Amino acid sequence: MIKFTPFSSQYVSMPVDNIDTDQIIPARFLKTISKAGLGDQLFNDWRYEADGGPKPEFILNQPESKTKQILLAGDNFGCGSSREHAPWALTQYGFRAVISTSFADIFKQNSLKNALLPIVVPKDAHAALFANPDWTLAIDLATQTVTLPDGRQVRFDVDQFSRHCLLEGIDELGYIQQQEAHIQAFEAARLGSINTLA
């Protein structure tokens, strides 16, 4: 993973509640263990006709959506099965953050492990975002803030372990590797105590 840095972007508005992981990435695309190409299957059944042609009215098929790094979704985003492919597909499309009023717990944890920031905002801020679809937002994980065009800031919560890993651009294994000096010191002390007892 790369380090999660502050960024500014407009957002794709998808005002639908209870979007589940099978809508995000249908089960037939789960056979792969590679993230490559999954962005093309994001919201596949909403995005394409039966013959595979794109539905021009669907928001992700509109050219301006491709440059937007934030998805603004309805309540309870990412419910359903626990597939890690859902955040893979979102990040492969180009999203770095999803904003909602709530997320399914497993989806949220999978997102945090895959450099996709799930941001929970209050209902009034959520409604204001949908009412102003042309806004550009500034997202800063270090300060845990979303800054609106008028300078107002909306704070969001992220557990500190996930925040550290995202800011450092590491996963759980990378975190353990960062503790190598402490692990070696512990092992040396443990071996010393065993030798003393012997």
Rosetta blueprint (number, residue, H / E / L):
1 M L
2 I L
3 K L
4 F L
5 T L
6 P L
7 F E
8 S E
9 S E
10 Q E
11 Y E
12 V E
13 S E
14 M E
15 P L
16 V L
17 D L
18 N L
19 I L
20 D E
21 T H
22 D H
23 Q H
24 I H
25 I L
26 P L
27 A H
28 R H
29 F H
30 L L
31 K L
32 T L
33 I L
34 S L
35 K L
36 A L
37 G L
38 L H
39 G H
40 D H
41 Q H
42 L L
43 F L
44 N H
45 D H
46 W H
47 R H
48 Y E
49 E L
50 A L
51 D L
52 G L
53 G L
54 P E
55 K L
56 P L
57 E L
58 F L
59 I H
60 L H
61 N H
62 Q L
63 P H
64 E H
65 S H
66 K H
67 T H
68 K L
69 Q L
70 I E
71 L E
72 L E
73 A E
74 G L
75 D L
76 N L
77 F E
78 G L
79 C E
80 G L
81 S L
82 S L
83 R L
84 E L
85 H H
86 A H
87 P H
88 W H
89 A H
90 L H
91 T H
92 Q H
93 Y H
94 G L
95 F L
96 R L
97 A E
98 V E
99 I E
100 S E
101 T L
102 S L
103 F E
104 A L
105 D H
106 I H
107 F H
108 K H
109 Q H
110 N H
111 S H
112 L H
113 K L
114 N L
115 A L
116 L L
117 L E
118 P E
119 I E
120 V E
121 V L
122 P L
123 K H
124 D H
125 A H
126 H H
127 A H
128 A H
129 L H
130 F H
131 A H
132 N L
133 P L
134 D L
135 W L
136 T E
137 L E
138 A E
139 I E
140 D E
141 L L
142 A L
143 T L
144 Q L
145 T E
146 V E
147 T E
148 L L
149 P L
150 D L
151 G L
152 R L
153 Q E
154 V E
155 R E
156 F L
157 D L
158 V L
159 D L
160 Q H
161 F H
162 S H
163 R H
164 H H
165 C H
166 L H
167 L H
168 E H
169 G L
170 I L
171 D L
172 E H
173 L H
174 G H
175 Y H
176 I H
177 Q H
178 Q H
179 Q L
180 E H
181 A H
182 H H
183 I H
184 Q H
185 A H
186 F H
187 E H
188 A H
189 A H
190 R H
191 L H
192 G H
193 S H
194 I H
195 N H
196 T H
197 L H
198 A L
